[in-house]
């Protein structure tokens, strides 16, 4: 940014000219500027101002100077309203030029291909956000600052989609590669948080007269603030869906360790609009914002490398904050579920999506209830509501939780944000004393719909998961006082009046209440069986059965039995048509199963697995020990589709012709930004990564695939042994696997393949006899393993902790067409750690023992590029069969050798890299 000040506009006169140019032509859309360029000569347009004077503008020079000019204005101007207005004009014009760039080669070369200009554009956005953090939230509502501030936050963020890339995965890579990425995350979140506070001030009755609030003018302004706030939050949400950005955000101590994201979430979840309940646009926007911030929390909680909840729990202050956010999530659930869906049918003609607020809240409740730091808290604050749900009349309970159809369901949508009209409305509204003649601003939505059946089944499966999580007790993880805490709390809450929590429903009272609870639980068990394996797994269903069994033993059994006999005699089975459907036939049984399905499959199977006892603790000890290992695998919600990932490729930069930096230009910019990152920062990142890996080894296993999915992928590997190297193939198979059970993401499948390969290596190593003392590295090989013909040893649907084994086994051959100098091995034996010699073919592994690729030893002694190989304990290897991505950082980056495999290949013609000798293993052909 200092560079911007030094290289800014050459003279004061030029700066003044630029200011007048920006003020005159920022109102021209990209289409209008394009028309002027077509009619121009030498890329100089002729423009007639409002005063009638003609101005000549060299668009090429304007594009090259504008980013630095705006940075210079930021540095030299006062932080007043005039500055915010001018910045909006400048960013509006800059975005229009970026939008035109793909149609004009000169603009494309300046704004999209020039790495230096791209870096200036990023610095401009970063610095604008820094300046916007200086404003206070207590600015009076009559001030234009909240409106301008909110618009400027959103416009500066979305400028990146126009000048860098409209593809979120590319934009995330560029931001993460920037040396000031942590600063960007901090100031962006704080700026969005300040926008939320401005909005809350406007929504409250504290600063404005109530009558004024109900006027069209007030609603227009509130609606505009909601749009800007949602757009900014959506920008962060879409970035958090990208793994590189999410992993880097998790390492940000201010935002994750100290609760910065939680403060933002808390402010959004507390947004209320008591005077705008009749405004469908405002209420829908608030609902979407809450759904989006819950989506951000979900992305962080479901990250693979770092446990977000563990980071939060590391500090008492952030843990208390997280519990307050969890309480807000539970209140959202109580509010949403307390409304009878049948009574909402009349308002189902909304034209605005409300977002997946209820579903995301249930997903978070599932995660919180499955975490040892929050389980007791959720039990205390949510059990009363769960007991009220089970106290519903049987018909209401079936329609809510055991039906494939709901009268009203949530719809999700992505706001298609456009900078040009957003800036125009703000400037026009502030220049007009009366907004009654001003049209309200509306943006389009890209709907992200899911089927009705999928929505209601996910909803029910999450309901079951929460109950299973709260009732689960794992001795090595849970505290002793948590044993049966949920069961005791549930029993106590049954004595309360449920109508206070669910006022819109009908309840059974008196002596029939126990029978109603029993019947509802039995119906839920039956319906849950039909959700396996697509939405639920057996572990959750087993825990629900155990909960039912223990609950039955503690409530008067005679009353239970008497009511059940009466039900069977009077109804002859379950009254719900849904429960008469045949569940997945796992026991080779045919026919229509009615209520006896619940009796036979749910209860008889339970009696075979568990011992009934009147003593609750004794029964708990028996069942918990049997299921402890299985439950350990189920930590995160895995039967749930990631709805938000479908919007990752949405372009939100403004129009169908929005500029997108080419892939090569993005790669070049990422490389340039990484080179500018100080070496000390890179070393700190390496240390943090190692610490993270050590912490993750202590995490519990996660079940990601059922047996059918494992069988399918094992068969696929027979025909496609090199699947791990083909990202497109992995994505294709991940999509196919989703049709046979819980969702499997591309990254999960890749990790599973890595772990499978490590298991094969361990099995191969264990099968060989121990080497003789004099023949320690003779490379004796073991034969093939007995067992399933297409199943790897220990090939369960688990995502195991990273293996530290040194042995690896290649499942593929080196492609001689791509690597003419490499020998063609039909099958590699186990890799062995020996003293390498030049010319030998080796396997390169990372700090976790996972294979990075294969290569040929180039140099083992002396100096290479100024570094002593003996002192550093390294070798120089030419990588010829890379399993990792080419942009992966090297352990010994430098300007001479490059910071990634891709840079090394550019510099040497081959991927020649320094590698630790103790992470290099010799390949011996069988």
Secondary structure as UniProt FT lines:
FT   HELIX           2..7
FT   HELIX           12..25
FT   TURN            26..27
FT   HELIX           30..38
FT   TURN            42..43
FT   STRAND          44..48
FT   TURN            50..51
FT   STRAND          54..58
FT   HELIX           59..76
FT   HELIX           81..100
FT   HELIX           101..103
FT   HELIX           105..107
FT   HELIX           108..113
FT   HELIX           115..132
FT   TURN            133..134
FT   TURN            137..138
FT   TURN            141..142
FT   HELIX           145..163
FT   HELIX           168..177
FT   TURN            179..180
FT   HELIX           181..203
FT   HELIX           210..213
FT   HELIX           216..240
FT   HELIX           243..250
FT   HELIX           253..257
FT   HELIX           260..269
FT   TURN            274..275
FT   TURN            277..278
FT   HELIX           280..301
FT   HELIX           308..313
FT   HELIX           316..337
FT   HELIX           341..347
FT   TURN            348..349
FT   HELIX           357..369
FT   TURN            372..374
FT   HELIX           375..390
FT   HELIX           394..401
FT   STRAND          413..415
FT   HELIX           419..431
FT   TURN            436..437
FT   STRAND          445..447
FT   HELIX           452..471
FT   TURN            475..477
FT   HELIX           480..482
FT   TURN            483..484
FT   HELIX           485..493
FT   TURN            494..495
FT   HELIX           498..500
FT   TURN            503..504
FT   HELIX           510..512
FT   HELIX           513..530
FT   TURN            533..535
FT   HELIX           538..554
FT   HELIX           557..571
FT   HELIX           577..580
FT   HELIX           595..597
FT   HELIX           598..604
FT   HELIX           605..609
FT   HELIX           616..632
FT   HELIX           643..647
FT   TURN            648..649
FT   TURN            656..657
FT   HELIX           663..675
FT   HELIX           679..696
FT   TURN            697..698
FT   STRAND          702..703
FT   HELIX           707..719
FT   TURN            721..722
FT   HELIX           723..725
FT   HELIX           727..737
FT   HELIX           738..740
FT   HELIX           746..767
FT   HELIX           773..775
FT   TURN            776..777
FT   TURN            789..790
FT   TURN            793..794
FT   STRAND          798..799
FT   TURN            816..818
FT   TURN            820..821
FT   TURN            838..839
FT   STRAND          841..845
FT   TURN            847..848
FT   STRAND          851..859
FT   STRAND          863..864
FT   TURN            865..866
FT   STRAND          867..868
FT   HELIX           869..872
FT   STRAND          874..882
FT   TURN            886..887
FT   STRAND          889..894
FT   TURN            895..897
FT   STRAND          898..900
FT   HELIX           901..908
FT   STRAND          911..916
FT   HELIX           917..919
FT   STRAND          920..922
//
